[in-house]
Amino acid sequence: VTSASGRGTNPIIGKVPLSHFTDTRYSVDTSWQQPIGSEYTSVIGANASKETDYISLGANTKLARDFNEKNTTVSLGAAPEVDISNPNGGLPVAYTTVDAPGSIDGTRDEKLLLSGLAGITQVINRQLLMQFNYGLTYEHGYLNDPYKLLSLVNAQGDPISAIYEKRPGHRLEQSYYWLTRYNIWANDVFSLGLRYYVDDWGIHSQTLDFSFRRQSNDRFYWQPHIRYYHQGAADFYHTGLLNGNPLPDAASSDLRLAELVDVTFGDRKSTRLN
């Protein structure tokens, strides 16, 4: 298994392997919104964060224009980002055995991202509003997780050794989002959001998000919420690789790349005191 610092350990049977881990993250995020005439609104922003083993620097900009007596809003945005990984213990070489000679090469590597967003928001009538968004993200560079290990197993499925994972060096992601808000009566509103995501790693996901805001009186409201999420596994997701077989072009046992079904229930309540 992988410890908190990314090293392989052989835990005692029946006991959960624990390791002390601490980190501090500093971050700053700022933005400036400025109307341009009566029809346009621009937003520019920047963000930065730093951890012991990770630095992220990004910027973003968005331009929105109102049409149809401000009942229609079209927006376009872009967000470049640079991420620098300098993992504890050095930069692992993909598919090398943990702690073996030559398994670490260098101390840092970087990843470049460019995201774009196009959206339209439309007021249908006094009760109904809809929003449609399309998002596109391209990543290039060091996309491995330096702390994720992959088991080499025998024919019976027993682990023999652990090697570092290997992921493709680029990723293209697309998302489609549709949001509907409907004012049923008085101040009661339900919201329904649908999102479809797909990338060239073979991952595809569907998200259904529903909430209903019930305004009981002028001072109190409650909002039940349910979210359903389904994700397919990446093409190169493996729980282990058979020892002795040729290694694939890419492989990872990261559970974030596995198939997943998730249902979340929640409720929000708010009371105004005056």
N, C-alpha and C positions, 0 to 999 in steps of 0.2 A: 504494500500500500504506500501511498504518498504522504509524508509528514507535512506539517504546516510550512516548513521551509523548503519543500520540494525534494527532499531526499527519500530514498526507498528505505523502508523498515520492515522487519519481520516480527509482527506482534505476537504476544503469547496467546495461544488458542483460548478463546472464550473471553478475552479482555479487549476492550476498546482502546486502540492506540491513541494516546494523547501526547501533545507536545506544547510547550509554552511558545506563544506567538504574540508579538506586539508590533504595531506599526502606527505611524501618525501621517495623516493626510491633510495637506494645506490646499485650499482652493479659493479662487476668486472668479466671479462671473458678473459682467457688467453689460448694460445695453442702453441705447439711446434711441428714442422714438421721436420722429419729427414729421408733422404734417407738411405736405408740399401742395400749396393751393388748397382748394376745397375738395379735390377728388383723390389725391394720392397721399399715402402715408408710408414713410420709410423707417426701417429699423436697422441699426448696425450694432454689433456686439462683439465681445471677445471673452474668452475664458481660459483659465490656466489652472492646473493642479499638479501637485508633486507628492509622491510617496517615496519610501525608501528605495524602491526598485522601479519606479515608473514616473514619467513626466508626460503631461499632455498639454498641448498648446493649440487653441482653436479660435476661429473667428466666424461670424455669421452676418448675413445681411438679408433683408426681405423688403420687397416693394409690393404694396397693395393699392388697388384702385377700385373706387366705388362707381357703380353704374345704377341706372334705373332708380333714381331718387334714393340712393343708398340702400336699396333692397338687394343688390347684387354686389358682391365683393370678390375680385379676382386677385390672387397673390402668387408671387414667385419668390423663392428663396434659395440661397446657397450657403454652404458651411464647410470650408476647408479645415483640416486638422492634421497635426503631426504628433505622433506618440512615440516616445523613446523608452525602450525596455532595457534596464540594466539589472538583471536578476541576481539575487543573492547567490554567491558561489560561482558566478560566471555564466556565460551563454552556452547552453547545452548543444551538442551536435546531434541532429536528428538521427534516430535509430541506433545510437551508440548505447552500450550497456552502462548503467549507472555506476559512477565512481571508477570506471575503467580508464586506463591511460588514453588520452586523446578525446575524451568525452566532453571536454570543455574547450571552446575556441572563442576567445574574445570576451568582452565584458558588456557590450551593448549593441543594440540594433534598433531600427526604427520602422515605423509604419506610417503611410500616408493615406488619408481619407478625404474624399470629396463627396458631399451630400447635396442633393437638390430636392426641392419641394415645389409642387404646383397645386394650387387649390382654388376652389370656388365655394362661396357661401351664399345661399339663396333664401330669402324670406319668401315663402310660398303664399302665406296669408297671415292674418293676425294671430293664428294659433300654431302654425307649422313653419319650422326652419330646417333646412338641410345643408349639409356640408360634404364635399367630396375632395379628397386629397390623393395625390400620387407622389410617392417618395422614391428616390433613386440614390443609392450609395455605392461607391466604388472604393475598395480597400486594396492596397498594394504594399508589400514589404514583409516584415516579420509578423506573421499571424499565428505562430505557435504559442502555446502556453508553456513557458519554461519549467513549470512545476508539475505538469501532468506526465504520468508514466503509463506505459503500455506493457502488459504482461506477455511474455512468451510462454506458451503452455505446451504440455505433451499431448499425446493422443487421447489421454483420459481427461484432459481439461485442467490438470494441475499446473500451477505456475512454476516455471523453472527459473526465470530471471526477469528483470524489468529493464525496458529500454525507453529512451525519450521519444515522444510522439513526433509526427511530421504532418503538417497541414499544407494545403496549396498556398502559393505566395500571392494570390490575388482572390478577390471575392466581389461579386456583383450582386447587390440586393435590391429588390423591388417590393413596394408595399402599396396596397390600395385600401383606402379607408372611406367609409360612408357613415355619417352621423345624422340621426333624425331626432329632433326635439319637438314634442307636441304638448301644447297647453290644453289639457282635457277640460278643466273647469277652474274658475277662480284662479288661485295661484299654484294649482297642482300640475306638475309637469313630468312626463316620462321621457327618458332618453334611451335610444337604442343605437349602439355602435357596432359596425361589422368591419373587420380588418382581415385582409388576405396578404400573406407574405410569401415570397419565394426568392431563392438565391441559386447561384450556380454550384453550390456545394450539395445540392439535392434536398435541402431543407425547405419545407413548405408548412405554413401554419395558418390556422383560422381562429379568429377571436370573436366571440359574441359577448357584448357588454350591455347589460340592461340595468337601469335604475329608475326609481319612481320617487319623486319628491312630493310628500304630502304635507301641505301647510295646514296644521291643525287650527292655529289661530295666529294673531298678529305677532306673537312672541315665540312661537314654537313650531318647528318642523322636524320631520323624521324622513329618512331617505334609505329604504332598503335597496340592496344592490346584489347582483349576481353576475359572475364572469365565467365564461367557459372558454378554455384554450386547448387546442390540439396542435401538436407539432410532430412532423415526420422526422426520421433520423437522417443525418448526413450520409452521403454515399460512402464515405470512408470511416464511418463509425464502427468500431469493433470492440467487443469486450475482452478480446485477447487474440494473439496471432499464433498459429501453429509453428512451433520451433522446427527449423529446418526447411520450411517452405520459403520461396522467394518473397521478399518484402514488397508490399504494394507501393504505388506512387505516393500514397498518403494514408495515414491511419491515426486514429485517436480514440481513446476510451472515455473522453470527457462527457459526463452525463448531460451537460448542457447541449450536446449535439445528438443526444439520443431521442427516441420517440417519447412523447410525453402527452398525457391527458390531465388537465388540471381544472378543477371547479372551485371557485371562491365565492363565499357568501359573506355579506357584510351589512351593516346598518349604521347610518350616521344620524345623530340627533343634535339639535342646536336650540338653545333657549336664549332669547334676548331679555336682559334684566331690566332695561328701562325703555 
